C-alpha cells in the first residue's frame, strides 16, 4: 500500500518536473530576446524585485528559504547564460 502511494506521489513530482523544465526552457529563450535590449547583464534591482515576488507568492514560509535559494541560483544561471550570448 505504501509503495503505491510513494509511486503515485513520485509520478506527480515527475509531472511537475516536466512542466518546470518546459517553463525553464521558455524563460531562457526569453533571455535570448532580452539580452540585446540590455546594457548590463546583471540588474540587482530586478533581482530584488524577483526575490520579493517569490516571498509574496510562497504561502508556506517553511519552504520560502528553499525557494529563495532556487531563484537566486536561477538568476545566477540566467546571468551566466546571457554572458554566452
C-alpha positions in Angstrom: 0.0 0.0 0.0 2.7 2.5 1.0 4.7 1.7 -2.2 1.6 2.6 -4.3 1.3 5.9 -2.5 5.0 6.5 -3.0 4.8 5.8 -6.7 1.8 7.9 -7.1 3.5 10.9 -5.3 6.6 10.4 -7.4 4.5 10.4 -10.6 3.1 13.8 -9.5 6.6 15.1 -8.9 7.7 13.8 -12.4 4.8 15.7 -14.0 5.8 18.9 -12.1 9.4 18.4 -13.1 8.4 18.1 -16.7 6.4 21.3 -16.6 9.2 23.1 -14.7 11.7 22.1 -17.4 9.4 23.4 -20.1 9.0 26.7 -18.3 12.7 26.9 -17.7 13.3 26.5 -21.4 10.8 29.2 -22.2 12.5 31.5 -19.6 15.9 31.0 -21.2 14.5 31.6 -24.7 13.1 34.9 -23.5 16.6 35.8 -22.1 17.9 35.5 -25.7 15.4 38.2 -26.8 16.0 40.4 -23.7 19.8 40.3 -23.8 20.2 42.6 -26.9 18.0 45.2 -25.2 20.1 45.5 -22.0 23.3 47.5 -21.4 24.3 45.5 -18.4 23.5 41.8 -17.8 23.2 41.9 -14.0 20.5 44.0 -12.5 20.4 43.9 -8.7 17.2 46.0 -8.6 15.4 43.4 -10.8 16.8 40.6 -8.7 15.4 42.2 -5.6 12.0 42.5 -7.2 12.1 38.8 -8.2 13.0 37.9 -4.7 10.2 40.0 -3.2 7.8 38.4 -5.7 8.9 34.9 -4.6 8.4 35.8 -0.9 4.9 37.2 -1.7 3.9 34.0 -3.7 5.2 31.3 -1.3 2.5 30.6 1.2 4.4 28.0 3.2 7.1 30.0 5.0 9.0 26.8 5.8 9.5 26.4 2.0 10.4 30.0 1.4 14.2 29.8 2.1 14.5 26.9 -0.3 12.5 28.8 -3.0 14.7 31.8 -2.5 17.9 29.7 -2.9 16.5 28.1 -6.1 15.6 31.5 -7.6 18.9 33.0 -6.5 20.7 30.2 -8.3 18.3 30.6 -11.3 19.2 34.3 -11.6 22.9 33.3 -11.5 22.4 30.8 -14.3 20.5 33.4 -16.2 23.4 35.9 -16.0 25.9 33.2 -17.0 23.7 32.2 -20.0 23.4 35.8 -21.1 27.1 36.3 -20.9 27.5 33.5 -23.5 25.0 35.1 -25.9 
